[in-house]
Amino acid sequence: MNKIWLVIQREYLTRVKNKTFILTTLLAPLGIILLIAIQAVIMSTGSDKIKNIEVYDPSHLLEGELSSRDNLKFSFPNQPLDSLINHYIAGQISGVLEIPPIEDSLVTQYTYRYHADDQLAMDESMAVDRAIGKKIRSFKLKKLNVDASLLNKIDTDISGVPVMVLKDKNVTSMTTMVASALGFVIGYAMFFIIMLYGAQVMRSVMEEKINRIVEVLISSVKPFELMLGKVIGVGLVGLTQIGIWLLLIPAALFVGSMMFGIDTSELSSNSISPEIAGVSAQNEFLQVLQELKNMNWFLILPLSIFYFLMGYFAYSALFAAIGSAIGEDINEANSLTLPVMIPLMISMIIGFSAFNAPDSTLAIWSSMTPLLSSVVMPVRLPFDPPWWQIAISVVSLLLFTIFLVWLAARIYRIGILMYGKKATFKEIAKWIRYKG
């Protein structure tokens, strides 16, 4: 046990003191701020070339008014269409918008024409479509003698309120949405953390084997102790990095939103005032916080940690075994890692499905299947799955992880000292059966 602790210390301190680790850990929150800034700039950027467009509207459908983007300037000259097109040919305007008259007020489709060689950009075209659509709606209401205010009263917002019958639990209409989002975040994080730090274990083993450092280590440490120390050491490095990010990223998000925040009132409907939109957004945010508070964290947190540790140990042990089996040709890793990556990728795909349907047959059985449960079950935890499903999942994953660590150790003890021979799956099977 003391030798395992020495290996853990070596792996942990070597990586934590590395400049790459320090820079990556500290620069990640700055990268978040940069992404927020880039997103804010991109979201606020559209077509900025000023276009002067003359509108031909013989039926006065648009009533001499058309509001759109700041870079689109509309004018309504009382001239024939040919004269307006000549203005475009002479380079006086950017294009001509032709508005055909509506013959039938009950028409469900309408097509306008834009005369120009340089067509409108997609955002400009969508803005013109919306503006014309509003005018046509007003025209139809007048022709059909329909009161616009009465029509607005006919529209009804529908929402469902869940009511518990047998369970004593406080639920609202947002419970499912918040649970789905939380499950998605947990499952997504599990997938990437296991894949990222598991691959680091494999690279560490490969580097020591290729550089012949392992020959010195094996003289004083058993192969199993070396492998287990590496897995635990790299895992602690990952937990350290994640812990720092959990402290720095919220601060980075707060600073980024303060510096490059997007005004939510601009994203709201034009029919809602900014004051009402702001109050609505604030109420929804408070409701989300309340839903998060009502989650069964005494179940979610410890089980999420358990599934992370078991998933990490299972996959990292397999990655370590693969690293030990690879010779001087690093390209061999591609064929050997494929069988390990397939169940991890499948678990992520099923996790996406469980995000939408946590009680589906596929999600239930996958959450109780080792190698899949480490990602799928955390997605289902916010939905309070039955205790017997959790129990089967925990026991099966624990036993299977112990088996995989034992299996990886048998591969590791032979492969770590094997040079000059390409490892195949048939050869690896012999290493597992070897009793020496």
For each residue, the residues with C-beta under 8 A, 3 or more apart:
1: 4 5
2: 5 6
3: 6 7 220 221 222 225 229
4: 1 7 8 225 228 229 232
5: 1 2 8 9 229
6: 2 3 9 10 221 229
7: 3 4 10 11 221 225 226 228 229 230 233
8: 4 5 11 12 229 232 233 236
9: 5 6 12 13 233
10: 6 7 13 14 229 233
11: 7 8 14 15 204 229 230 232 233 234 237
12: 8 9 15 16 233 236 237 240
13: 9 10 16 17
14: 10 11 17 18
15: 11 12 18 21 233 234 237
16: 12 13 21 237 240
17: 13 14 21 22
18: 14 15 21 22
19: 22 23
20: 23 24
21: 15 16 17 18 24 25 237 241
22: 17 18 19 25 26
23: 19 20 26 27
24: 20 21 27 28 241
25: 21 22 28 241 244 245
26: 22 23 29 30 248
27: 23 24 30 31
28: 24 25 31 32 245 248 249
29: 26 32 33 245 248 249 251 252
30: 26 27 33 34 252
31: 27 28 34 35
32: 28 29 35 36 249 252 253 256
33: 29 30 36 37 252 255 256 259 260
34: 30 31 37 38
35: 31 32 38 39
36: 32 33 39 40 253 256 257 259 260
37: 33 34 40 41 256 259 260
38: 34 35 41 42
39: 35 36 42 43 260 262
40: 36 37 43 44 260 261 262
41: 37 38 44 45 260
42: 38 39 45
43: 39 40 262
44: 40 41 262
45: 41 42 48
46: 69 71 121 123 124
47: 69 71 121 123 124
48: 45 71
49: 71
50: 71 73
51: 71 72 73 94 95 120 124
52: 73 75 92 93 94
53: 72 73 74 75 93 94 95 96 97
54: 74 75 76 77 84 87 88 93 95 96 97
55: 62 66 74 75 76 96 97 99
56: 79 80 81 84 96 97 98 99
57: 60 61 62 64 76 99
58: 99 101
59: 99 100 101 102
60: 57 63 64
61: 57 99 101 102 135 136 139
62: 55 57 65 66 76 99 132 135
63: 60 135
64: 57 60 76
65: 62 76 135
66: 55 62 74 97 128 131 132 135
67: 131
68: 72 74 124 127 128 131
69: 46 47 72 123 124 127
70:
71: 46 47 48 49 50 51 124
72: 51 53 68 69 124 127 128
73: 50 51 52 53
74: 53 54 55 66 68 97
75: 52 53 54 55
76: 54 55 57 62 64 65
77: 54 84
78:
79: 56 83 84
80: 56 83 84
81: 56 84 85 96 98
82: 85 86
83: 79 80 86 87
84: 54 56 77 79 80 81 87 88 93 96 115
85: 81 82 88 89 96 115
86: 82 83 89 90
87: 54 83 84 90 92 93 96
88: 54 84 85 91 92 93 94 95 96 115 116
89: 85 86
90: 86 87
91: 88
92: 52 87 88
93: 52 53 54 84 87 88 96
94: 51 52 53 88 116 118
95: 51 53 54 88 114 115 116 118 120
96: 53 54 55 56 81 84 85 87 88 93 114 115 116
97: 53 54 55 56 66 74 112 113 114 115 128
98: 56 81 112 113 114 115
99: 55 56 57 58 59 61 62 112 132
100: 59 110 111 112 113
101: 58 59 61
102: 59 61 105 107 110 136 139
103: 107
104: 107
105: 102 139 140 143 144
106: 140
107: 102 103 104 110
108:
109:
110: 100 102 107 132 136
111: 100
112: 97 98 99 100 132
113: 97 98 100
114: 95 96 97 98 119 120 128
115: 84 85 88 95 96 97 98
116: 88 94 95 96 119
117:
118: 94 95
119: 114 116 125
120: 51 95 114 124 125 128
121: 46 47 124 125
122: 125 126
123: 46 47 69 126 127
124: 46 47 51 68 69 71 72 120 121 127 128
125: 119 120 121 122 128 129
126: 122 123 129 130
127: 68 69 72 123 124 130 131
128: 66 68 72 97 114 120 124 125 131 132
129: 125 126 132 133
130: 126 127 133 134
131: 66 67 68 127 128 134 135
132: 62 66 99 110 112 128 129 135 136
133: 129 130 136 137
134: 130 131 137 138
135: 61 62 63 65 66 131 132 138 139
136: 61 102 110 132 133 139 140
137: 133 134 140 141
138: 134 135 141 142 148
139: 61 102 105 135 136 142 143
140: 105 106 136 137 143 144 146
141: 137 138 144 146 147 148 151
142: 138 139 145
143: 105 139 140
144: 105 140 141
145: 142
146: 140 141 150 151
147: 141 150 151
148: 138 141 151 152
149: 152 153
150: 146 147 153 154
151: 141 146 147 148 154 155
152: 148 149 155
153: 149 150
154: 150 151
155: 151 152
156:
157:
158:
159: 173
160: 173
161: 172 173
162: 171 172 173 175 176
163:
164: 167 168 169 171
165:
166:
167: 164
168: 164
169: 164
170: 294
171: 162 164 175
172: 161 162 175 287 291
173: 159 160 161 162 176
174: 177 178 284 287 288 291
175: 162 171 172 178 179 291 294
176: 162 173 179 180
177: 174 180 181
178: 174 175 181 182 288 291 292 295 382
179: 175 176 182 183 291 295 382 383
180: 176 177 183 184 355 356 358 382
181: 177 178 184 185
182: 178 179 185 186 292 295 300 382
183: 179 180 186 187 354 355 358 378 379 380 381 382 383
184: 180 181 187 188 351 352 355 379
185: 181 182 188 189
186: 182 183 189 190 300 304 378 379 381 382
187: 183 184 190 191 348 351 354 355 375 376 378 379
188: 184 185 191 192 348 351
189: 185 186 192 193
190: 186 187 193 194 304 307 308 311 374 375 378
191: 187 188 194 195 344 347 348 351 375
192: 188 189 195 196
193: 189 190 196 197 238 242 308 312
194: 190 191 197 198 308 311 312 315 316 344 374 375
195: 191 192 198 199 315 341 344
196: 192 193 199 200 238
197: 193 194 200 201 234 235 237 238 312 316
198: 194 195 201 202 312 315 316 318 319
199: 195 196 202 203 319
200: 196 197 203 204 234 237 238
201: 197 198 204 205 230 231 234 316 319 320 323
202: 198 199 205 206 319 320 322 323 333 337
203: 199 200 206 207 323
204: 11 200 201 207 208 230 234 323
205: 201 202 208 209 214 227 230 319 320 323 324 412 416
206: 202 203 209 210 323 326 330 333
207: 203 204 210 211 213
208: 204 205 211 213 214 217
209: 205 206 212 214 323 324 326 416
210: 206 207 328 330
211: 207 208
212: 209 215 216
213: 207 208 216 217
214: 205 208 209 217 218 226 416 417
215: 212 218 219 417
216: 212 213 219 220
217: 208 213 214 220 221 226
218: 214 215 221 222 223 226 416 417
219: 215 216
220: 3 216 217
221: 3 6 7 217 218 225 226 229
222: 3 218 225 226
223: 218 226 227 409 412 413 416
224: 227 228 409 412 413
225: 3 4 7 221 222 228 229
226: 7 214 217 218 221 222 223 229 230 412 416
227: 205 223 224 230 231 317 320 321 324 408 409 412
228: 4 7 224 225 231 232 405 409
229: 3 4 5 6 7 8 10 11 221 225 226 232 233
230: 7 11 201 204 205 226 227 233 234 320
231: 201 227 228 234 235 312 313 316 317 320
232: 4 8 11 228 229 235 236
233: 7 8 9 10 11 12 15 229 230 236 237
234: 11 15 197 200 201 204 230 231 237 238 316
235: 197 231 232 238 239 309 312 313 316
236: 8 12 232 233 239 240
237: 11 12 15 16 21 197 200 233 234 240 241
238: 193 196 197 200 234 235 241 242 312
239: 235 236 242 243
240: 12 16 236 237 243 244
241: 21 24 25 237 238 244 245
242: 193 238 239 245 246
243: 239 240 246 247
244: 25 240 241 247 248
245: 25 28 29 241 242 248 249
246: 242 243 249 250
247: 243 244 250 251
248: 26 28 29 244 245 251 252
249: 28 29 32 245 246 252 253
250: 246 247 253 254
251: 29 247 248 254 255
252: 29 30 32 33 248 249 255 256
253: 32 36 249 250 256 257
254: 250 251 257 258
255: 33 251 252 258 259
256: 32 33 36 37 252 253 259 260 261
257: 36 253 254 260 261
258: 254 255 261
259: 33 36 37 255 256
260: 33 36 37 39 40 41 256 257
261: 40 256 257 258
262: 39 40 43 44 266 267
263: 266 267
264: 267 268 277 278 281
265: 268 274 277 278
266: 262 263
267: 262 263 264
268: 264 265 272 274 277 280
269: 272 277
270:
271:
272: 268 269 276 277 280
273: 276 277
274: 265 268 277 278
275: 278 279
276: 272 273 279 280
277: 264 265 268 269 272 273 274 280 281
278: 264 265 274 275 281 282
279: 275 276 282 283
280: 268 272 276 277 283 284
281: 264 277 278 284 285
282: 278 279 285 286
283: 279 280 286 287
284: 174 280 281 287 288
285: 281 282 288 289
286: 282 283 289 290
287: 172 174 283 284 290 291
288: 174 178 284 285 291 292
289: 285 286 292 293
290: 286 287 293 294
291: 172 174 175 178 179 287 288 294 295
292: 178 182 288 289 295
293: 289 290
294: 170 175 290 291
295: 178 179 182 291 292 300 382
296: 299 300 384
297: 300 301
298: 301 302
299: 296 302 303 381 384
300: 182 186 295 296 297 303 304 381 382
301: 297 298 304 305
302: 298 299 305 306
303: 299 300 306 307 377 378 381 390 394
304: 186 190 300 301 307 308 378 381
305: 301 302 308 309
306: 302 303 309 310 394
307: 190 303 304 310 311 373 374 375 377 378 397
308: 190 193 194 304 305 311 312 374 378
309: 235 305 306 312 313
310: 306 307 313 314 374 397 398 401
311: 190 194 307 308 314 315 374 375 397
312: 193 194 197 198 231 235 238 308 309 315 316
313: 231 235 309 310 316 317 401 404 405
314: 310 311 317 318 370 371 374 397 400 401 404 405
315: 194 195 198 311 312 318 319 340 344 374
316: 194 197 198 201 231 234 235 312 313 319 320
317: 227 231 313 314 320 321 404 405 407 408 409
318: 198 314 315 321 322 340 404 408
319: 198 199 201 202 205 315 316 322 323 337 340
320: 201 202 205 227 230 231 316 317 323 324 408 412
321: 227 317 318 324 325 407 408 409 411 412 415
322: 202 318 319 325 326 333 336 337 340
323: 201 202 203 204 205 206 209 319 320 326 333
324: 205 209 227 320 321 411 412 414 415 416 418
325: 321 322 332 336 411 415 418 423 428 431
326: 206 209 322 323 329 330 332 333 336 423
327: 332 418 419 420 421 422 423
328: 210 419
329: 326 332 422
330: 206 210 326 333
331: 334
332: 325 326 327 329 335 336 422 423
333: 202 206 322 323 326 330 336 337
334: 331 337 338
335: 332 338
336: 322 325 326 332 333 339 340 423
337: 202 319 322 333 334 340 341
338: 334 335 341 342
339: 336 342
340: 315 318 319 322 336 337 343 344
341: 195 337 338 344 345
342: 338 339 345 346
343: 340 346 347 371 372
344: 191 194 195 315 340 341 347 348 371 375
345: 341 342 348 349
346: 342 343 349 350 372
347: 191 343 344 350 351 366 371 372 373 374 375 376
348: 187 188 191 344 345 351 352 375
349: 345 346 352 353
350: 346 347 353 354 362 363 366 372 375 376
351: 184 187 188 191 347 348 354 355 375 376 379
352: 184 348 349 355 356
353: 349 350 356 357 360 362 363
354: 183 187 350 351 357 358 360 362 363 366 367 376 379 380
355: 180 183 184 187 351 352 358 379
356: 180 352 353
357: 353 354 360 363
358: 180 183 354 355 363 379 380 383 385
359: 363 364 383 385
360: 353 354 357 363 364
361: 364 365
362: 350 353 354 365 366
363: 350 353 354 357 358 359 360 366 367 376 379 380
364: 359 360 361 367 368 385 389
365: 361 362 368 369
366: 347 350 354 362 363 369 372 373 376
367: 354 363 364 372 373 376 377 379 380 385 389 393
368: 364 365 373 377 389 392 393 396
369: 365 366 372 373 376 396
370: 314 373 396 397 399 400 401
371: 314 343 344 347 374 400
372: 343 346 347 350 366 367 369 375 376
373: 307 347 366 367 368 369 370 376 377 393 396 397
374: 190 194 307 308 310 311 314 315 347 371 377 378 397
375: 187 190 191 194 307 311 344 347 348 350 351 372 378 379
376: 187 347 350 351 354 363 366 367 369 372 373 379 380
377: 303 307 367 368 373 374 380 381 385 390 393
378: 183 186 187 190 303 304 307 308 374 375 381
379: 183 184 186 187 351 354 355 358 363 367 375 376
380: 183 354 358 363 367 376 377 383 385
381: 183 186 299 300 303 304 377 378 384 385
382: 178 179 180 182 183 186 295 300
383: 179 183 358 359 380
384: 296 299 381
385: 358 359 364 367 377 380 381 389 390
386: 389 390
387: 390 391
388: 391 392
389: 364 367 368 385 386 392 393
390: 303 377 385 386 387 393 394
391: 387 388 394 395
392: 368 388 389 395 396
393: 367 368 373 377 389 390 396 397
394: 303 306 390 391 397 398
395: 391 392 398 399
396: 368 369 370 373 392 393 399 400
397: 307 310 311 314 370 373 374 393 394 400 401
398: 310 394 395 401 402
399: 370 395 396 402 403
400: 314 370 371 396 397 403 404
401: 310 313 314 370 397 398 404 405
402: 398 399 405 406
403: 399 400 406 407
404: 313 314 317 318 400 401 407 408
405: 228 313 314 317 401 402 408 409
406: 402 403 409 410
407: 317 321 403 404 410 411 432
408: 227 317 318 320 321 404 405 411 412
409: 223 224 227 228 317 321 405 406 412 413
410: 406 407 413 414 431 432 434
411: 321 324 325 407 408 414 415 428 431 432
412: 205 223 224 226 227 320 321 324 408 409 415 416
413: 223 224 409 410 416 431
414: 324 410 411 417 418 431 434
415: 321 324 325 411 412 418 423 428 431
416: 205 209 214 218 223 226 324 412 413
417: 214 215 218 414
418: 324 325 327 414 415 421 423
419: 327 328
420: 327
421: 327 418 427
422: 327 329 332 427
423: 325 326 327 332 336 415 418 427 428
424: 427 428
425: 428 429
426: 429 430
427: 421 422 423 424 430 431
428: 325 411 415 423 424 425 431 432
429: 425 426 432 433
430: 426 427 433 434
431: 325 410 411 413 414 415 427 428 434
432: 407 410 411 428 429
433: 429 430
434: 410 414 430 431
435:
436:
